[in-house]
Amino acid sequence: MARNWAYLLLIAFLPFAIGTAAAQESTPILLRTATAPRPITQPARNHVFWCGQATMTPGPALPWLQRDGIVDNRHKPHVNGTVAWSNHRLNLITAGSDRTITTNGLPSHPTGQFPVSAQESPEAFKYERGTASIQQLLRVYSVPTAPQAADRPSCVPLGAIGIALTGAVFFGALTAEHQDAVAVEIFDRCEGHPDRLGQYHYHHHSPCFDQGQAGQHSPLVGIAFDGFGIYGPRDVDGRLVTNDDLDECHGHVGPATAYHYHITSEFPYVLGCFMGTPTIRVNGR
């Protein structure tokens, strides 16, 4: 799969993307999940090529999960609270062929109150009894400024797969139990939550990202660990992107842009695999 695409340097977009206030648009009401087991040992559209065991595990029956594999967010509880993180830090430094990203893991937007409590979030507490709170965790990542497609895609790991411009990270589509995270896990109003170490992260699109302008291509919302950009859910004409528009890694070459990933409302949501070569992170998981 030797593909040598010229890459549009992301640094031209970063000051705009970081400095633009997040528009509070609602999360899609319906999200198409992967409730049935799927093979995850190789790249394929609508799948995740995962660096773990060979098959997904079906999740439990939940009130918001329909039989046809649709999450109905009208019936899914969210973690309440408005916790502001004034000590949020995110720095991006480009030097030659490398971009170093330093974050303390705290997002630029407010979050829900974690751990989830019966008093603050009674509905969410029925399904989420985790004891983790959001922690300040220094993370330093290094990615190429001009990434290239590898000879073959590589798998995505459990845990972080990219950095969001909010300062938090993207996780892949699966939980540690190999289930669809969007289907079974509980998030706050920005569609994020902490892992067991307190690292706040997203598994899909957030209404707290920069939503851009109606009728236009979504703005950059993050950078995958292979260096390719992660954009929101709209294409150049403002049309919502579907998995049918994307390749096995959840990306494409747009009419006016080089290769990039898109977030969609369909599994695996952000990345199905790495099209480029993921770099060794300087520090972090």
C-alpha angles and dihedrals in degrees: 000000000000106000121164109192123177106240125224105225111249094209090081089065101039102085091050094045095048096043098047115097115242113254111225103233119161121260112252109276093221125043123181109227137185105247097156120071113268130189110253102182098102139026115277135151113264089020137089120234097216131190091226141063120343103250138042119241119234113245127229123275107268131183094244096046114090124207092249091061098262124139109215105205091195087075100034115098122229132206110258129216137084109238114174121206107209091171093060111141131188125164129177120192123182119201118170111305096350135076117200116204119195122187137162089215096245114126125236090233131064118269137203122269112274135224089049112245132199090230098051100034110016096168094046090046090064089067105023121056098157117145098210121119124197110272135196103245122175112229126178119189132181121205133168117262092215106033123191131206112262123231087259134006119261131219126264118236132226106271130018119018100166146353123258120218088241088071095251123101139248118240124199125260097267134078124223086264090057094249129131102274095204091054099047110023128082121232138184125249090281089054093247138113140170126263122225091282092051096255107151112221148157131232096191143357121332128209085217093066120095102277096195124207127324113256093023138094113280115257126248110280101173150346124247119224091255088061099252117129125254113216133188125262103281131087127215095288094046092259116144111253118234130196089258088067093055138065130241092284093050096254143099145179109262127214092260103017139066123243115314142152126250130206111230136180090245129084126300085030101190115015131003092184140334112276091191130041112283110228128231105262116234091222133351140051 
